[in-house]
Amino acid sequence: MKSIGLLKKCLPKSSVLRKGLLVSVITVTVILLFLVSVKNNALEKGLDRLALKFASAGYRLTWQDSRFIHFNTVSVSRLLLESQNDSSRFAIDSLALKFGVFPALLGRISVKTLACHSVSLRIDLDEPFLDTLTVNGPVKNSPGSNYSLMANRIVHRLFLAVPRRLDMDTVRIIVQKAENVQNLTFYQSTIMQGAVRSFFCTGEETDTTTILLEGRINHKKLYADLSAHNPFQGKCILSFPGKNPVRAGFDSLQISLSFPHYSNKLVTIRGTSVSKGLTLEGDRISLNTLSVDRFLSSFLLHVTPHAVELDSSSAVTINRISLHPYAFITRNPQLKMDLKICPVTWDAGHFFHSVPQGLFTSLTGFDATGDLHFFLTFSMDTRSLDSLHFSSGLTSDNFKILQYGIDDYRLLNTEFIHHFYEKGSLVASFPVGPSYPDFASLADISPWLKTCVLTSEDGGFYFHNGFNPDAIRESIIANIKEGRFVRGGSTVTMQLVKNVFLTRNKTIGRKLEELLIVWIIENNHLAGKDRMFEVYLNVIEWGPGIYGIKQASRYYFNKYPAELTLQESLFLAGIVPFPKRFKSVFESNGFPRSWFANYMQRMKDLMVARNRILPSDTAGVDTHVLLTGPAALDFIVADTMKTDTIQPNQFLFSL
């Protein structure tokens, strides 16, 4: 009675408010008493429903014991989720989870406290294990997706799922992709009043790295500030398995992430990262280990219902040079994107000193003065690929070379020894100059051959500065339409640089180095166009073990280069992209495949259209060419193992 009287004194004097508040208190009390009476039964039913969900996807969910310790604290022991073949599994020896009551009533899980003991996770990336773990299934990125709504949900789930207080002793994670296995183990992971601290080891069993992760996280203001370093003064190493595995390392790393604005219509994400002693290894990036003393990045990302925009205030700094990228991507309804590197000016000396060590082998030690100006723009709409736009430029003011690197590009003007490598092994060496019997000067090469090669490989060679933006644009369009690499945009100068100064390995680093060397040679006029074309025709491969146009003329037609006809030149120009596989252009009966015959016809039409040859020049240039050199015999030797119907003196090839 006293308690009721005290309650009445605390109530408002208004009868309406008094009755309303009394009803609310009674209702909440009844609900709480009901939840207390059924909570353990509801927990078991909830876990049973979750087990059925995973069972429908082919996974088993089991546990030994589950119960409420307190009203909003759940305890589960020996929890196990595994695939049928046991290739992926998630296990927890014991956990205690305290959640927010009111978010739970609204259908959201807000983790306040989480204590775990002996957690292990093994993931086979060839199975959709992670998709199954999501409560509502995998997120689908369809043309009709609302990106800001998705981002807003992810932000809230992320910060709601991260507990205010965390205590985990050991978490072992094994990620497998085919033959690649990555191990990650967390020790003593804690979150206390926003302070984050965790030790984790990563790597193989015989080569592990210990990393200390610490920082702060604010659940209300939605920001995180974390740093990582090796507590034993070594380098932190992270491996990323996959088809093209990558291995990254750093001395120290700091990352900040915040969400200054978030709603269903707009999510703004701001982030920064600072890394010292950064290293990167990957066969598709470079054959060498890349190292950067100082790497900084900052980004501002705007996510709207139908688009994602990277603000131009974003920046990337590598040692002493910076650039500002911009990106706008939308799928409403088809994919459309705009990418830019905003115009920037670099000190030439700073640029060459800031290039990641190991990226440009040929340029190691290169130094220059002056200013460099760079920009890049790219826009694409998949509804109209032919409207694709690409432009890029590198110009200079007062540029002067102070010192060449490993290679002196002026050697193109002199006789030099050319080394030909395949798969890292030296297979041929020969002089490029008059002292070599198989060298052919430009004047001693058939005009037909020169015209055909330039038309096929680089029609603007004598007019551009080493780069052909139109060819690059057309190659991008062709590759996107086919969904694979079917066409390159290399100029004769690019191919020359690749053959003389670089390896044939297809890496991002090698391509960037190729572009930069081409710019240095052309921008500083280190070699004339005629000399570069002459060297090109004398060093490229024209067949298996056939180097230079003089050997090619003899191998295919038993002629000197000056004697080549238009028919023969069309054939030779056509096999430049695949010299070792020149036989693949022919059917078993000796006639060309239709695609090669069509190519040859287009070549003739193009040369006439560009006034490089007269229509009368094509008179008598039919679809047949006679191989009179050793190539015909080699072809027959291989084919007579299948048929003996072709005679050497009758071996005609239709083009």
C-alpha positions in Angstrom: 0.0 0.0 0.0 2.9 2.3 0.8 4.5 1.7 -2.5 1.2 2.4 -4.3 0.8 5.6 -2.4 4.4 6.6 -3.3 3.7 5.9 -6.9 0.6 8.1 -6.8 2.6 11.0 -5.4 5.1 10.7 -8.3 2.3 10.8 -10.9 1.1 14.0 -12.5 -1.9 15.8 -11.1 -3.8 15.6 -14.4 -6.1 12.6 -14.2 -5.7 11.9 -17.9 -1.9 11.8 -17.7 -2.1 9.8 -14.4 -4.2 7.2 -16.1 -2.1 7.1 -19.2 1.2 6.7 -17.3 -0.3 4.0 -15.0 -1.5 2.1 -18.0 2.0 2.4 -19.6 3.8 1.2 -16.5 1.4 -1.7 -16.0 1.8 -2.7 -19.7 5.6 -2.6 -19.7 5.6 -4.6 -16.4 3.3 -7.3 -17.9 5.5 -7.5 -21.0 8.7 -7.9 -19.0 7.1 -10.6 -16.8 5.9 -12.4 -19.9 9.3 -12.2 -21.5 11.0 -13.5 -18.4 8.7 -16.5 -18.4 9.2 -17.4 -22.0 12.7 -16.1 -22.7 14.5 -19.5 -22.6 11.9 -21.2 -24.6 12.0 -18.3 -27.2 15.8 -18.6 -27.3 15.7 -22.3 -28.1 13.0 -21.7 -30.8 15.1 -18.9 -32.3 18.1 -21.1 -32.5 16.0 -23.9 -34.0 14.7 -21.5 -36.7 18.3 -20.4 -37.4 19.4 -24.0 -37.7 16.6 -24.7 -40.2 17.7 -21.7 -42.3 21.3 -23.0 -42.5 20.1 -26.5 -43.1 18.2 -25.4 -46.2 21.6 -24.0 -47.5 23.4 -27.2 -46.7 25.0 -26.3 -43.3 24.6 -27.8 -39.9 24.2 -25.6 -36.8 24.5 -27.3 -33.4 25.0 -26.2 -29.8 25.3 -27.9 -26.4 23.5 -25.4 -24.1 21.8 -22.0 -24.5 20.1 -20.0 -21.8 19.5 -16.5 -20.4 21.9 -15.6 -17.6 20.2 -12.3 -17.0 17.2 -10.6 -18.6 19.2 -9.4 -21.6 22.2 -11.6 -21.5 22.4 -14.8 -23.5 24.9 -17.7 -22.9 25.6 -20.3 -25.5 28.2 -23.1 -25.3 29.8 -25.4 -27.9 28.2 -23.5 -30.8 29.2 -25.1 -34.2 28.3 -24.2 -37.8 29.8 -26.3 -40.5 29.3 -27.3 -44.1 28.5 -30.8 -45.1 32.0 -31.7 -46.2 33.5 -29.8 -43.2 35.5 -27.5 -45.5 34.0 -24.4 -43.8 33.2 -24.2 -40.1 32.6 -21.7 -37.4 32.9 -22.8 -33.7 32.7 -21.1 -30.3 33.5 -22.9 -27.1 31.4 -20.4 -25.1 30.0 -16.9 -25.4 28.0 -14.5 -23.3 26.2 -11.7 -25.2 24.4 -8.8 -23.6 22.1 -6.9 -26.0 20.0 -3.7 -25.9 16.4 -4.4 -25.0 14.7 -1.6 -26.9 16.6 -2.1 -30.2 15.6 -5.8 -29.9 11.9 -4.9 -29.5 12.4 -2.9 -32.8 13.9 -5.9 -34.5 17.5 -4.8 -34.3 20.4 -6.4 -32.5 22.6 -3.9 -30.5 25.4 -5.8 -28.8 26.5 -4.1 -25.6 28.8 -6.8 -24.2 30.4 -9.8 -25.8 32.6 -12.3 -24.1 33.9 -15.3 -26.1 36.2 -18.2 -25.4 38.1 -20.2 -28.1 36.6 -19.0 -31.4 37.6 -20.7 -34.6 36.6 -20.0 -38.2 37.6 -21.8 -41.3 36.4 -20.5 -44.7 36.7 -22.1 -48.1 36.2 -19.2 -50.5 35.1 -21.6 -53.2 31.9 -22.1 -51.2 29.3 -19.4 -50.6 29.8 -19.6 -46.8 29.8 -15.9 -46.1 26.7 -15.3 -48.1 24.9 -17.9 -46.0 26.0 -16.3 -42.8 24.1 -13.1 -43.6 20.7 -13.1 -42.0 18.9 -11.7 -45.0 21.0 -13.5 -47.6 23.7 -11.9 -49.8 23.4 -8.3 -50.8 22.6 -8.1 -54.5 23.9 -5.2 -56.6 21.2 -5.0 -59.2 20.5 -2.0 -61.5 17.6 -1.1 -59.3 19.5 -1.2 -56.0 19.3 1.8 -53.7 23.0 2.3 -52.8 22.5 4.9 -50.0 19.9 2.7 -48.3 22.2 -0.3 -48.5 25.1 1.8 -47.2 23.0 3.2 -44.4 22.0 -0.3 -43.3 25.6 -1.5 -43.4 26.8 1.4 -41.3 24.2 0.8 -38.6 24.7 -2.9 -38.6 28.4 -2.5 -38.4 28.4 -0.2 -35.4 25.5 -1.9 -33.7 27.2 -5.3 -34.2 30.5 -4.1 -32.7 30.0 -4.4 -28.9 30.6 -1.6 -26.5 32.5 -4.0 -24.4 34.4 -6.9 -25.8 36.6 -9.6 -24.3 37.9 -12.5 -26.4 40.8 -14.7 -25.6 41.6 -16.4 -28.9 40.1 -16.2 -32.4 41.6 -18.4 -35.1 40.7 -17.8 -38.7 41.8 -19.9 -41.7 40.9 -18.7 -45.2 41.4 -21.1 -48.1 41.2 -20.4 -51.8 42.2 -23.5 -54.0 45.8 -24.2 -52.9 46.3 -20.9 -51.0 45.8 -20.9 -47.3 45.9 -17.8 -45.0 46.0 -18.1 -41.2 45.0 -15.3 -38.8 44.9 -15.6 -35.1 43.7 -12.8 -32.7 44.8 -12.8 -29.0 43.5 -10.7 -26.1 41.0 -8.7 -28.1 39.3 -6.1 -26.0 37.0 -3.1 -26.3 36.6 -1.0 -23.1 35.0 2.5 -23.1 35.8 2.9 -26.8 39.4 1.8 -26.5 40.3 -1.1 -28.9 43.2 -3.4 -28.5 44.1 -6.7 -30.0 47.2 -8.8 -31.0 47.0 -10.9 -34.1 49.3 -13.2 -35.9 49.1 -13.8 -39.7 51.0 -15.8 -42.3 52.1 -19.4 -42.7 53.1 -21.7 -39.9 56.8 -21.1 -40.5 56.5 -17.4 -41.4 54.2 -15.5 -39.1 53.9 -11.8 -38.2 52.6 -10.4 -35.0 50.6 -7.1 -35.3 49.3 -5.0 -32.5 46.0 -3.3 -33.4 44.8 -0.5 -31.1 42.8 2.7 -31.3 39.3 4.0 -30.5 35.8 3.5 -31.8 32.8 5.7 -31.1 29.4 4.0 -31.6 27.3 7.2 -31.2 29.3 9.5 -33.5 30.1 6.6 -35.9 33.8 6.9 -36.3 36.8 4.6 -35.8 40.5 5.5 -35.5 42.9 2.5 -35.5 46.6 1.9 -35.9 48.7 -1.2 -36.4 52.4 -2.0 -36.0 54.7 -4.9 -35.1 55.3 -4.8 -31.3 58.7 -6.6 -32.0 60.0 -3.8 -34.3 59.7 -5.9 -37.4 57.6 -5.4 -40.5 53.9 -6.3 -40.6 53.1 -8.7 -43.5 49.6 -9.4 -44.8 49.0 -12.0 -47.5 45.9 -12.0 -49.8 45.4 -15.5 -51.4 43.6 -16.0 -54.7 44.2 -16.6 -58.3 46.8 -13.7 -58.3 48.0 -13.6 -54.7 49.3 -10.4 -53.3 51.6 -9.9 -50.3 51.7 -6.5 -48.6 53.9 -5.2 -45.7 54.3 -2.0 -43.7 56.2 -0.7 -40.7 53.1 1.2 -39.3 49.6 1.9 -40.5 46.9 4.4 -39.3 43.4 4.3 -40.5 40.5 6.7 -39.7 36.9 6.2 -40.8 33.9 8.4 -40.1 30.3 8.9 -41.3 29.5 12.6 -41.0 26.1 12.1 -42.7 24.0 9.1 -43.1 20.4 8.6 -44.2 18.4 6.6 -46.7 19.1 9.2 -49.3 22.7 10.1 -48.7 25.6 8.5 -46.9 28.9 10.4 -46.7 32.0 8.5 -45.8 35.3 10.1 -44.9 38.5 8.2 -44.4 42.3 8.6 -44.2 45.2 6.3 -44.1 49.0 6.8 -43.4 51.5 4.0 -44.0 55.2 4.0 -43.6 57.6 1.4 -45.0 55.0 0.0 -47.4 55.9 -3.0 -49.6 53.9 -4.8 -52.2 54.5 -8.2 -54.0 52.4 -9.7 -56.7 53.2 -11.3 -60.0 50.5 -9.3 -61.9 51.9 -6.0 -60.4 55.6 -6.5 -60.7 58.2 -9.2 -60.7 60.1 -7.2 -58.0 59.1 -6.2 -54.5 57.8 -2.6 -54.5 58.6 -0.3 -51.6 57.3 3.1 -50.7 58.7 5.0 -47.7 55.5 7.0 -47.1 52.0 6.5 -48.5 49.1 8.7 -47.6 45.5 8.6 -48.8 42.3 10.5 -48.0 38.9 10.1 -49.5 35.4 11.6 -49.3 32.7 9.3 -50.7 29.1 10.3 -51.4 26.6 7.5 -51.7 23.2 8.4 -53.2 20.3 6.1 -54.1 21.6 5.5 -57.6 25.2 6.6 -57.7 28.6 6.5 -55.8 30.9 9.5 -56.1 34.5 9.9 -55.1 35.0 13.6 -54.4 37.9 15.3 -56.2 39.2 16.5 -52.8 40.3 12.9 -52.3 44.1 12.5 -52.5 46.8 9.9 -52.8 50.4 10.8 -51.9 53.4 8.5 -52.7 56.5 9.8 -51.1 56.7 13.4 -52.4 54.1 13.4 -55.2 50.4 13.6 -55.0 47.4 13.2 -57.2 43.6 13.8 -56.9 41.3 11.1 -58.3 37.6 11.6 -59.1 35.0 8.9 -59.8 31.3 8.9 -60.5 29.6 5.5 -61.0 25.9 4.8 -61.5 23.7 2.0 -62.7 20.5 3.7 -63.4 19.6 1.7 -65.3 22.9 0.8 -67.1 26.4 1.2 -65.9 27.9 4.6 -66.5 31.1 6.0 -65.1 33.4 9.0 -65.2 36.9 8.7 -63.9 39.5 11.4 -63.7 42.9 12.2 -62.4 42.7 16.0 -62.0 45.4 18.1 -63.6 48.5 18.1 -61.4 52.0 19.5 -61.6 55.0 17.6 -60.2 58.6 18.5 -59.8 60.4 16.2 -62.1 63.1 15.3 -59.6 60.5 14.6 -56.9 58.6 12.4 -59.4 61.5 10.1 -60.3 62.7 9.9 -56.7 59.1 9.1 -55.5 58.5 6.2 -57.9 58.1 3.0 -55.8 61.5 1.3 -55.6 61.5 -1.9 -57.7 58.7 -0.7 -60.0 60.8 0.7 -62.9 64.0 -1.3 -63.2 65.3 0.4 -66.4 64.8 3.8 -64.8 66.6 3.0 -61.5 68.9 6.0 -60.9 67.2 8.3 -63.4 67.2 12.0 -62.5 65.8 15.1 -64.1 64.8 18.7 -63.5 61.8 20.8 -64.6 58.1 20.4 -64.1 55.7 17.6 -65.2 52.0 18.2 -65.9 49.6 15.2 -66.0 45.9 14.6 -66.4 43.6 11.7 -67.3 39.9 11.5 -68.1 37.7 8.5 -68.9 34.0 8.3 -69.4 31.8 5.4 -70.4 28.1 4.6 -70.9 27.4 0.9 -71.5 24.3 2.0 -73.5 26.6 3.5 -76.1 30.1 2.2 -75.9 31.1 3.9 -79.1 30.7 7.2 -77.3 33.5 6.2 -74.8 35.9 9.0 -74.1 39.5 8.6 -73.1 42.3 11.2 -73.0 45.5 11.5 -71.1 48.5 13.7 -71.3 52.0 14.2 -69.8 53.8 17.4 -70.7 56.8 19.3 -69.3 58.3 22.7 -68.8 62.1 23.1 -68.8 62.6 19.3 -68.5 66.2 18.3 -68.6 67.8 14.8 -68.0 70.5 15.0 -65.4 71.3 11.3 -65.3 70.2 8.2 -67.1 69.3 5.0 -65.2 70.4 1.5 -65.9 69.6 2.0 -69.6 70.8 4.9 -71.7 68.0 5.3 -74.3 70.4 7.2 -76.6 71.9 3.8 -77.6 69.1 3.5 -80.2 71.1 5.9 -82.3 74.1 3.6 -82.3 74.9 -0.1 -83.0 74.1 -2.1 -79.9 73.8 -5.7 -78.8 70.2 -6.8 -78.5 69.3 -9.5 -76.0 66.2 -11.5 -76.6 64.6 -13.2 -73.5 61.8 -15.7 -73.1 60.4 -16.6 -69.7 63.4 -15.0 -68.1 66.0 -16.9 -70.1 68.3 -15.5 -72.7 67.6 -17.2 -76.1 69.4 -14.9 -78.6 71.9 -12.0 -78.8 72.9 -10.1 -81.9 74.2 -6.7 -82.9 71.7 -4.2 -84.3 73.8 -2.4 -87.0 75.8 -2.8 -90.2 78.3 -5.2 -88.6 75.6 -7.9 -88.4 75.0 -9.8 -91.6 71.3 -10.1 -91.0 70.8 -6.4 -90.3 68.7 -4.5 -93.0 68.8 -0.8 -93.2 65.5 1.0 -93.7 66.5 1.8 -97.3 67.0 -1.9 -98.1 63.5 -2.8 -97.0 60.6 -3.0 -99.4 58.3 0.0 -99.3 55.4 -2.5 -99.4 56.5 -4.1 -96.2 57.0 -0.8 -94.4 53.6 0.5 -95.5 51.8 -2.8 -94.5 53.5 -2.9 -91.0 52.7 0.7 -90.2 49.1 0.3 -91.4 48.7 -2.8 -89.3 50.6 -1.8 -86.2 50.7 2.0 -86.0 49.2 4.2 -88.8 50.2 7.4 -87.0 53.8 6.5 -86.1 55.4 9.4 -88.0 52.8 11.9 -86.6 52.3 11.2 -82.9 54.6 11.5 -79.9 54.7 7.8 -79.1 51.0 7.5 -78.1 47.9 7.0 -80.1 44.8 8.0 -78.0 42.4 6.9 -80.7 44.0 3.4 -80.8 43.8 3.1 -77.0 40.2 4.2 -77.0 39.3 1.7 -79.8 41.1 -1.1 -77.9 39.2 -0.3 -74.7 35.9 -0.4 -76.6 36.7 -3.7 -78.3 37.9 -5.4 -75.0 34.7 -4.3 -73.2 32.4 -5.5 -75.9 34.1 -8.9 -76.0 34.5 -9.1 -72.2 38.1 -10.1 -72.5 41.4 -8.8 -73.9 41.2 -9.0 -77.7 43.0 -5.9 -78.9 46.0 -3.8 -77.7 46.7 -0.1 -78.3 50.5 -0.3 -78.4 52.3 1.9 -80.9 55.5 1.0 -82.7 57.5 3.0 -80.2 55.9 1.1 -77.3 56.7 -2.2 -78.9 60.2 -1.1 -79.6 60.8 -0.1 -76.0 59.3 -3.4 -74.8 61.6 -5.4 -77.1 64.8 -3.4 -76.5 64.7 -2.3 -72.8 62.1 -4.3 -71.0 61.0 -7.9 -70.3 58.0 -9.5 -72.0 56.3 -10.2 -68.6 52.7 -8.9 -68.6 52.6 -6.9 -65.4 51.1 -3.5 -64.5 54.6 -2.2 -63.5 56.1 -3.2 -66.9 53.4 -1.4 -68.8 53.7 1.8 -66.8 57.5 1.7 -67.2 57.0 1.2 -71.0 54.8 4.3 -71.2 57.2 6.4 -69.2 60.3 5.4 -71.3 58.3 6.1 -74.5 57.6 9.6 -73.2 61.2 10.2 -72.3 62.5 9.1 -75.7 59.8 11.0 -77.8 59.6 14.1 -75.6 63.4 14.6 -75.7 63.9 13.4 -79.3 66.5 10.9 -78.2 66.1 9.0 -81.5 64.6 9.8 -84.9 61.5 8.2 -86.3 63.3 6.5 -89.1 66.0 5.0 -86.8 63.3 3.7 -84.4 61.4 2.1 -87.2 64.6 0.6 -88.5 65.5 -0.9 -85.2 62.0 -2.1 -84.7 62.0 -4.1 -88.0 65.3 -5.6 -87.1 64.6 -6.7 -83.5 61.0 -8.0 -83.5 60.4 -11.7 -83.8 58.8 -12.9 -87.1 58.6 -16.6 -86.4 60.0 -19.3 -84.1 63.6 -18.2 -83.6 63.3 -15.7 -86.5 64.6 -12.2 -85.5 64.5 -9.3 -87.9 63.1 -8.7 -91.3 66.1 -10.1 -93.1 65.8 -13.5 -91.5 62.0 -13.3 -92.0 62.3 -12.6 -95.8 64.7 -15.5 -96.1 62.7 -17.9 -93.9 59.3 -17.4 -95.7 60.2 -16.4 -99.2 64.0 -17.0 -99.7 64.3 -13.3 -100.6 66.0 -10.1 -99.5 63.8 -7.6 -97.7 63.9 -5.2 -100.7 62.4 -7.9 -103.0 59.2 -8.4 -101.0 55.9 -8.0 -102.9 52.7 -6.5 -101.7 51.2 -10.0 -101.2 54.2 -11.2 -99.2 54.3 -8.0 -97.2 50.6 -8.3 -96.3 51.3 -11.8 -95.0 54.3 -10.7 -92.9 52.6 -7.8 -91.4 49.6 -10.0 -90.5 51.7 -12.4 -88.4 53.6 -9.7 -86.4 51.2 -10.1 -83.4 51.7 -13.9 -83.2 54.9 -14.8 -85.0 55.4 -18.2 -83.2 51.9 -19.3 -84.2 51.9 -18.2 -87.9 50.7 -21.6 -88.9 47.5 -21.1 -87.0 46.2 -18.8 -89.8 45.9 -21.8 -92.1 43.4 -24.6 -92.3 44.7 -28.1 -92.7 44.2 -27.8 -96.5 46.7 -24.9 -96.7 44.0 -22.2 -97.2 43.7 -19.4 -94.6 41.1 -19.2 -92.0 38.3 -16.9 -92.8 39.2 -14.3 -90.1 42.8 -14.0 -91.6 41.5 -13.6 -95.1 39.1 -10.9 -94.0 41.9 -9.2 -92.2 44.1 -9.1 -95.3 41.3 -7.7 -97.4 40.6 -5.0 -94.8 44.3 -4.1 -94.8 44.3 -3.6 -98.6 41.1 -1.5 -98.4 42.5 0.6 -95.6 45.7 1.4 -97.3 43.8 2.4 -100.5 41.5 4.6 -98.4 44.4 6.3 -96.7 46.1 6.9 -100.0 49.1 4.8 -99.0 48.8 2.7 -102.1 46.9 3.3 -105.3 44.0 1.1 -106.4 46.1 0.0 -109.3 48.7 -1.3 -106.9 46.3 -4.1 -105.8 46.0 -5.4 -109.3 47.1 -9.0 -109.3 47.3 -9.1 -105.6 44.9 -12.1 -105.2 44.3 -14.4 -102.2 47.2 -16.7 -102.8 50.8 -16.4 -101.7 53.5 -18.9 -102.3 56.0 -19.7 -99.5 59.2 -20.5 -101.2 61.6 -20.5 -98.2 62.3 -23.0 -95.3 58.9 -22.1 -93.7 57.1 -24.1 -96.3 59.2 -27.1 -95.7 58.8 -26.8 -91.9 55.1 -26.6 -92.4 55.0 -29.7 -94.6 57.2 -31.7 -92.3 54.7 -31.1 -89.5 51.7 -31.8 -91.7 53.0 -34.9 -93.5 52.8 -36.7 -90.2 49.0 -36.4 -90.8 48.8 -36.4 -94.6 51.2 -36.7 -97.6 48.9 -35.1 -100.2 50.8 -31.8 -100.3 53.9 -31.5 -102.5 56.6 -28.9 -101.6 56.6 -27.3 -105.1 52.8 -27.0 -105.0 52.4 -25.5 -101.5 50.1 -22.5 -102.0 48.6 -20.5 -99.2 45.4 -18.6 -99.8 45.2 -15.2 -98.2 
